[in-house]
Amino acid sequence: MNYKNLGNSGIKVSSLCLGTMTFGDGADAAMSKKIYQTSRDRGVNFFDCANVYAKGESERILGKLIYEHRDEVVITTKAYYPTGNTVNDRGLSRHHLTKELNKSLKRLNTDYIDLYYMHCFDTETPLEESLSTLNDFVKQGKIHYIGLSNFAAWQVMKAISIVEKSNYEPITCIQPMYSLLKRQCESELLPMAYSEKLGVTSYSPLGGGLLTGKYHNSNVDGRFKTSEMYQKRYDDEVTNKTVDRFIKFAMANDYDPVSLAIAWVSANQTITAPIIGARTVAQLEPALNSLTIEMTKELRDEISGFSLTPTLATDRKEEQLST
């Protein structure tokens, strides 16, 4: 396992991050413990969570697993999405963030959270209010670093401008979607993160499970078959062609498609750690084995050719090509 600094901070995290969304939702407490321990045995020290995963159960399970070695691991959680039925049970207001952080600390059975994400941009709360609140959390010792999940590049830069102007604690990390099927972040988010020295913990490296190969010419049940959200996100002709080319290439060259898809994401120099996840240890193993693949430039370029390259951030294509 390789370890990298999380953005422009002094904390080091493993080059794979274990997502715990399945803890309590697909993996019971006993299986979650096996998944957690297997990842720890392979050197993972970085664990991603959110307050809404399994309605808080993911945090409860993770809290029990980290308790005896809390200082050896780096954990994240998030807030934004609805957690109740009232109008204030959502968003990035000081009210909601404060309430949800305290609930997360209790469920995780810890005094502090290493990296706390705003889970989505809130169009109804001034960003100044949200960042002021998170700055206070850092000063109180309840969180150590601030992250932004599902923010556009302009929204991240707006946040950076506010923290610099206000002398707040800096933004340390962003969390975009990134896979061979979803490469939009290559246009602006990743170049921005590289320039601003932000950590990047990307999610969904397997494209909703499509790049595992389990749906390829089969009727296997899984998240893609049951989730309307994933079907809307991925079900189109271009995606289907990319999946077909990728799976055929992996099989022809004796690669596990799970390992190969994650290794492709990891090879982007701006990515700190892709977030992997599993419902069983058997599902976890090929994700961990992505570390064994030598992703040469030639191999990555060939795989990249299976999907559409995102449009440039500028229309002056001739200047991009000459640099």
N, C-alpha and C positions, 0 to 999 in steps of 0.2 A: 504494500500500500504506500502510495505517495501522500505527502501532507503539504498543504499550501496555506499561505497566509490568506485569511478571509479579507479580500480587498486590501485597503490601505491600513489594516489593523495589525496588531501583534499576535492575534490568536490564530493557531494553525488547525485546519480541519482536513479530514480525509478526502481524497479525490473522488469518493463516492459518498453520497448522503442517503441514508435509509429513510424513506418516507413511511410514516406510520398511519396513513389513512385507513389501512386495512385492519389495524388493531381494533378489535371490537366490532368490525364490520367486514366479515369474510374470514377473519382469523380470530379465534377465541383467545382467551388469556393464555392458555397453555401453548397454543401454536405461536402466538405473538412472542412469547418468551423464547421459543426455539429460534424464531426468525431473528430476534434481537441478538441472541447469544452467538448465532452463526455469523452474523455480520461483525460482531465484536471480535470474534476469533480470527476474522480475516483483516482486522485492523481498522474497521469503521469506527470513528468516534463522533460522527455528525448525524443528528437525528432530527427530522423535520416533522412538525405537527401543526395543528390548528384547532382553535376552540370549537369549531363546528364539526370536526371529524367524529363520526359515530355519536353525535350529540354529546360530546365531551368524554365519551368512553375511551377514545384513543389517548387522550391526555392522562386519564386515570391509570390506564395500563402502563403507559410509558413512565409515569411517575413512580410506579412500584418497581419497574425494572432498573431505573437509574439510581434509586435511592442509596444503595450501599457504595456506589462509586461515583457520586454526583460530580465531583471535581474532575473526573477523567473524561467526561463527555461534553459535547457542545449540543445544546438543544435549541430548537426554535418553536415558536408558535405564532399565531396570527389572530387578528380581529378585524371585522368589518361586517360580515354577513349576519343576517337575522338570527337571534338566539331566543326570541320570544315573540309575543303577539302585539306588544304595544309599539307605538310609533318611535320610541326612543331605544328600542332593543336592536339597534342596527347602526351602521355607519361608523364614522371616525370622530365623533364629537368627544369632548373631554368626558362627558357623562358616560358614554358607552365604553370608551376605551378604558377608563378607570375601573368600571364595574367588571369588564371582561378580563382585564389583566389580573385582578384580585381573584377571580374565579379560576383562571388558568393556573395561577400560583398554587392555589389550594389543591386542584386536581392533580397537578404535577408534583405535589408534595415537595416543593423546593422554595427557597428564599429568593431565587433570581432566575431569570430566563436569559440565556446568552444572546440570542438574536430574536428581536420581536418585530414582526412584519405588520405593516398596514396591508391587509389582504387584497384591497382593491381601491382605486381612486374614488373618492367620495365627492360627487358634484354638488352636494348640498351643505357641506361643512367647509369653512375656510381652511385651507391647508395650514395656515399659520396656527390655527387652534390645535390641529392634530399634532403638528410638530412641536409646539410648545408643551403639549401634554407628554409626548414621548421624551422630550428633553428633561422634564421633571421626573419621569420614571427612572432615567439614567442617574440623575442626581440623587434620587432616593435609594439607589442600589437595587431596584427591582428588575431592571433590564440592563444589559451591558452594551448592546449594539442595536442600531435601528436599520430595518430593512423595508423595502417596497416590493410588493408582489402585484403583478398584473398592471403595472403602470406603463404608460407610453413614454417614449423618450422625452417629450416636451414636459410631461408631468414630473418625471424624475429631475430634470434640470430646474424646473420651478421649485421643487423641494430643496434642491441643493442651494439655489439662490437664497431661499428663505433662511436656511440654517446658517449659511455664511454671513448673511447680513445681520442676523439676530444673535450670532455667536452661540448657536445651539450645538449640541452634539451632532457629529456628521452622519450622513447616510453612508452605511458600510456595504450594503449588499442589495442586489435586485434579484427578483425571481420571475423570469419569463418562461413561457412555453417554448420548447425547442426540440425538434426532432427532424428527421429526414422529410417528414410530411408537413411540418410547420416550421418554416425558416424565415418568417417575417422579421424576427428580431435581428437578423443579419444586416438589415438595411440601416437601422439607426440605433437600436438599443445596445447591441454588442460593441459597435465602434465607440459609442458614448461611454459605455462601461470601461472599455480599455483606456480611453482618454482620461476618465475621471478616477481611474484606479479603484473601481467598485468590484466587489465580489459578485459572482453570478452563479446562483444555484438554480439551474433550469429544471423544469418538470415535464412529465409526459414524454420521455425519450423514446418510448415504444409506440407513440401515436395511438393512444387508446387501446393498445393491444394488437393493433393491425400488423405491426412489424414483428410480432412474435412468430407469425406464420400459422398460428392455430386456426385462423379463420380462412386460410388460403384453400379454396376449393373444398370447403367443408361446412357443416352446419353445427359446429361446436358452439355451445352456449358460453357466454361470457359478457363482460361489461359492454362491449360494442353492440352485442345483439339485444341487450336489455335496456340500454340507456339512450333516451331520445336526445340528450345533450351531445353524446359522443357521435350519434348518427348524423346530427346536424353539422357537427364540427368537421367530420371526416368523409362523409359519404358523397363522393363526387367522382367523376370519370378520371380526372387527373390523379387523384389520390389512389384510385384503384389500379391505375397503370403503374404508378410508382411502387406500390406494394408488390405487385406481380413481378416487376423487374428485380426488385430487391430480394425477394424470397427465392426466386430462381437463381440469382447470383450467389446467394449464401449457400444454397444447397449444392450448387455446382462446384463450389470452392471449399466445401467441407467446413463451413462456419455455422455455429449456432446463430440464428438470426437475432436472438435477444442480445447475445454478447456483441455481435457486430454492430447492431443499431446503437447500443450504448457507447461502444468504443468510438463510433463516428462522432457522436456528440462530444465526448470527452476530448477528442483531438482538436477541437476548436480552442485556440490559445486563450480565449477570453473566459472560457467556462472554468469555474472553480471546482464544481462538483455537480454532476447530474444527480437528480433524485430518483432513486430506484425504489421499487416496492414489490411486495409479494403477499400471497395468501397462504403459501406453504414454503417450507425450506426448499423443496424441489424446484419451485418457481424462482426462488432467490438465487440459487447456485449459478445459472448462466449469466445473471446480471453481475454477480461478483466476478465471474470469469472474464468479463469484458476487459479486466485489467491485464489479462495475458495476451491480448491481441496487439500485435505491432501494427499500428495504424500509420502506415507510411503516407507521404503526400500523394503518391500515385494511387494507392488504394482508396484514400479518402476522396480524391478527385473523381475516380471512377464511380464510386457510390453516389457522390453528389450529383453526378450526371443523370441519375435515375429520377430526379425531381426537378421542378422548376426553380431556377435561381431567382431570389426575390428581386423586385425592381430596385434600382438605385435610389438613394435618397435625394439625388439631384437629377435634373433632366439634361445636364451638360455631360452627356455620356463620353464625349471625346476627351474631356479632361480626366475623367475617372480612368479611362483606358490608358492614358499616357503617364499615370503616376505609379 
